Amino acid sequence: MRTLQTIAHKNMDIIHVNISDASALEIVKYLRLAQEEMENLPPNSALVLMNATNAVYNSLTSNVIKEFATTITRYSKALAVIGIDGMSETIVKSISNVSNGAFKAFADQTEALDWLVMQ
């Protein structure tokens, strides 16, 4: 699985962070790699889509997801997340708090991408 890739939507580049179907250890590995790559981007420039569908959530992944969201806030203009129906409401609130309002959860990828390009 490729964790971090750039996808185009309506002539805009979106960074797609894919942790779908990932185990707890895979989430730790993938998000740390994605975080390192995103730290090379200009501040406040990235539109980010995270797919967390069927990912494993526990105390370890919760902390790593919060750390990831906190770190990428410097580089992201907006963050959309899909597949968080199983994610703890606490994690969602934590991401929202550190993302300065440029965060939104969606059930559908197309809807998330449309929102991102409007930011």
N, C-alpha and C positions, 0 to 999 in steps of 0.2 A: 504494500500500500504506500503510495506517495502521500506524505503528510502535508506538504506545503507546495502549492502550485498557483500559478497565476491563470485566471480564467477571464475571458472577455464577456462583458454584458453591456449591450447598448453603447458600444465604443468606449467603454471604461474598463480599466484593469481592476480586477478584484483578487485579493489574496485569499485563497481557499485553504483553510486549515482543517484537515480531515482526520478526526479521531473516532469516526463511526466504527462500531463493532470492536473497539479497542479494549484490551484488558487494562487493568490498573497500571501495570508496569509499562505497557506500550504507551499509555497516555503520558506518563512521566517522561519517557524517552522522546516521544513525538513533540510534545509541547516545549520541552527544553531546546530541541533542535530548531523548532519554528521560532522560538524566542530569539535565539542566537542569530538566525537569518534576518529577522525583522529589525534587529538592532542596527543593521547596516542601512536602513531606509532613512530618508529625511524626516524630520519631525512633522507630525500632523499631516501625513500624506497618504497613508494606506487605507483603503476600504477593505475590511476583513469580513469574510464569511467563515464561521466555524460550524462544521457539521459534527454534532455530538450524538447522532442517532445510535441507540443501543450501546453506548459506551458504558463502561463500568464506573460507578461512583462510590467512593468510600472516603474516609478521612484523608488518605494520602492524595487521591486524585482531586479532592476538593481543594486542598491547599495548593496543589500545583496549578489548577485552573485559576484560582485567585491570583497566584503569583504571575501567571502568564498574562492575565487581564491587566494587572497593575503595570507590568513592564511595557506591554504594547500600547498602553494609553499614550505614551510619548510619541509613538510613531503612527498611530492610527487616527484617522479622521472619524471613522465610524466602525462599529462592530455589530454584525448581525449573527445570531446563533439559531440553528435549526436542530431539532431532535432533542430538546431538553425536557420533554414531557416527564421523563423519569428522573430528572435532575432535581436535587433538593432546592426548595424555594430559597434557602439561605445562600446557596451558591449563586443563584440568579440575582439576588439582592446585592451580594458582594460585588459581582461583576458590574452591575448597574451603578453602584456607588463609586467605584474606581474609574469608571469610563466617562465620567462627567456628562452623563445624559446622552452620549452618542452610542447607546447600546439598545438593542431591541431583539426580543425573541420572536421567532416565527415558526409556524407549523410547516410552511411550504418554502422550498428553495427559491422559486421564481419570485415570490412575494418579497423574500429577503433581499434578493439581488436588485429588484426594482427599488426598494427602499434605500439601499446603499448608494445607487447611482444618483439619487435625489439629494444626498447629503453634501 
